[in-house]
Amino acid sequence: MKNLKLVFTALVLLAFMANMQAQEAKPAKQRPQLTEAQKEERKAQFEENKKRLALSPEQEKSFKEINKKFHQEIKGIKDGEGDRTEKAKKVKEIKDRKDEEVKKILSEQQFKTYLDIQKERHKNRREKRMRDSQEQ
């Protein structure tokens, strides 16, 4: 009987230790990879930007580089740990810096159109979130 208790206790401890190791091995919270539909949507948005802004080949190249650079920065903030409010503040600062760089490569009229596009997309995202929250 003593041996049975000892074996049982050892099994419980082993299970507990295995569970603790499994929890430690989990990677930090990561955002899921983009689906094909999301990738296609991003490509479509870029094409729309290119068309509406009437980007020259040089502007298009610079615009892509700026988007890629700041996308990586924003992704790093969103994937990281921390307070949601702080993250939002940092993302806003990054987006403001991005807008300043974009402004340097666009004409005044193109930049005005760029800001209009940003406002439209922000409004559409907000409306989509509202619809999604009402459906739940």
N, C-alpha and C positions, 0 to 999 in steps of 0.2 A: 504494500500500500504506500509506504514511504517513497519507494522508487517511482511509483506511478505519479505521485504528487510532484516529485522532483523533475520527471520527464515533462509533465504537463507545464510546470512553471518555466522550464527551459524553452519549450515550444512557444509559449506566450511571449517570453522575452525576445526570442528570435524573430517572431512575427512583428513585434513592436519595433525592433531595431531595423528590420527590412523596410517597414513603413516609413520610418524617419529618414532613411537613406533615399528612398524614392521621392520623398517630398523635397529634400535638398537638391536632388538631381534635376528638378524641373527648371527649365530656363525662365528668365524673367518674362513678364507678360509681353507678348509680341502681337502686333496687329496681323490679322490674316493677310495672306497674299492676295493681290488683286485677281478677281475673276476675269475671264476672257471678255465678258460684257463690260466690265469696268475699264479694262484696257482699251477696248474699242471706243468707249465713251470718251476717254481721255484723248485718244487720237482724233476723234471727231471734234472735240473742243479745240484742239490745237489747229486743226484745219479751218475751223470757223474763225479763230483768231487771225490766222494767216490771211484769210479772205477778207474779213471785215476791216482789218487794219491795213490791208494792201502792203504787206511786208515785202521789202526788196530781199534778194537772196542773202545779202550781208546781214540785214536786220533779222531775217528768219534764223540764221545760224546763231547770232547773239541771243536772240529771244529763247531759243531752245536751251542754250548753255545756262542762261540765267534761271530759267524754269527748273532745270535739272539740279543746279546748285542749291537753290532755295528749297526745293522739294526734299532734298536729302536732309537739310537742316531741320525743316519742320517735322519730318518723319522721326528724326532723332529725338526731338522734344516730345512728340506724342507717344513714342514708344517708351520713353523714360519714366522713371518713378517721380512722384511728386503730386502736389496739390493741383487740382484741375484749374483753379483760378490762376495760379502762377503759370501753368502751361499755356493757358489762353493768352496771358499777357506777353509771354515770350514769343508765341506764334504771331501775335499782332506786330510786335517789334520786327520780327523777321520779314513779315509781309510788307511793312512800311519800307524796310531797306530794299526789298525786291522792287517795289514800286519806284523807288529812287533810281535804281539801276535801269529799269525798263524805260523810265522817263528820258534817260541819257541817250537811248538808241532810237527813240521815236520822235516824230515831229509833234508839235503842239496838238494838232488835230488828231493824230493817231493816238496820242496819250489820252486825250479826252474820250475817244472811242473805247480805248482799253479800260478806263475807269467805268464807263457805262456798262461794258461787258461784265466787269467784276460785280457791279451792283446788281445786275440782272441775275447772275449766277447765285449771288448771296441770297437774293429774294427767293429764287427757285428752291434753293436748299432749305431755307426756312419753311416755305410752304410745304415741301415734301415731308419735313420732320413733323409738322403740324398734322398733316394727313395721316402719317404713319402712327403718330401717338393717338389719334382719334380712332383708328382702326383696331387698336389693341384693347 
